[in-house]
Amino acid sequence: APGKVILHGEHSVVYGKTALAASLNLRTNITLKETDSSDASINIDLPNLNLKYIYTLLELNNTFLAEPPPLLKGSRSDFNLETPELIDSTAFISTLREYVLKNHKLSQITFPQECALIAFLFLYTGILCSVNIHIQPLTIEAISDLAIASGAGSQAS
C-alpha cells in the first residue's frame, strides 16, 4: 500500500469538505507465507519495529476465538465480517493491550511494538471469530519504506 501526502485541506475532511491528496512512491508490503511449523504458530516479523514474535495458534484460538470480541449491541450471531461496527473497539483494544503487556515473553516493549501487536490481535480476532475457517501456521512479515509518525500515511498503509 502506498503512503500519502495531503497537499491541502487536511482537517477539512473532518467537516465533510474536500482535500487534495497525492500518493507517494513509498510503500508498505506485507508477506504471508505458510510454514511447516511443528508447534502450529504464527510468526510475526516487523523489521521496521525491531520486533519478532511468535504466537501459537492454540493460544490465540483459546484466548480470542472462544468468544466474539466485546460488542456494542447484538449477539454473537449478529457479528460477522460485514458488521465490524458492532465491535466495542474501546473495550476490545483495552483487553488486547492488557494481554500484550501482561504476556511474560515480552519484558521490554516499545509503544510502536505494542500497537503493532494489538493491531494484529484485533484483525486476527475480528476476522477469524466471524468465519469458520482453520488457518495453517504462517509467517507474517511487514516491511515499510514509510517512517512511523512522519505524516506520510504509514498507519493507513
Long-range contacts (C-beta under 8 A, 24 or more apart in sequence): 1-27, 1-28, 1-156, 1-157, 2-26, 2-27, 2-153, 2-157, 3-27, 3-28, 3-145, 3-146, 3-152, 3-153, 3-154, 3-157, 4-152, 4-153, 4-156, 4-157, 5-151, 5-152, 5-153, 24-146, 24-152, 24-153, 26-144, 26-145, 26-146, 26-152, 27-144, 27-145, 27-146, 27-157, 28-142, 28-143, 28-144, 28-145, 28-146, 28-154, 28-157, 29-142, 29-143, 29-144, 30-140, 30-141, 30-142, 31-139, 31-140, 31-141, 31-142, 31-143, 32-138, 32-139, 32-140, 33-138, 33-139, 33-141, 34-136, 34-137, 34-138, 35-136, 35-137, 35-138, 35-139, 36-137, 37-137, 39-137, 40-137, 41-137, 42-124, 42-137, 42-138, 42-139, 42-140, 43-138, 43-139, 43-140, 44-116, 44-117, 44-120, 44-139, 44-140, 45-139, 45-140, 45-141, 45-142, 46-113, 46-116, 46-141, 46-142, 47-141, 47-143, 48-142, 48-143, 48-144, 48-148, 49-110, 49-112, 49-113, 49-116, 49-148, 50-113, 51-113, 51-116, 51-117, 53-105, 53-106, 53-117, 57-135, 57-137, 60-121, 60-124, 63-99, 64-121, 64-124, 64-125, 64-129, 65-125, 65-128, 65-129, 67-129, 68-129, 68-130, 69-122, 69-125, 69-126, 69-129, 70-95, 79-129, 79-130, 80-130, 80-131, 81-127, 81-130, 81-131, 84-126, 87-126, 92-122, 92-125, 93-118, 93-122, 96-121, 96-122, 112-148
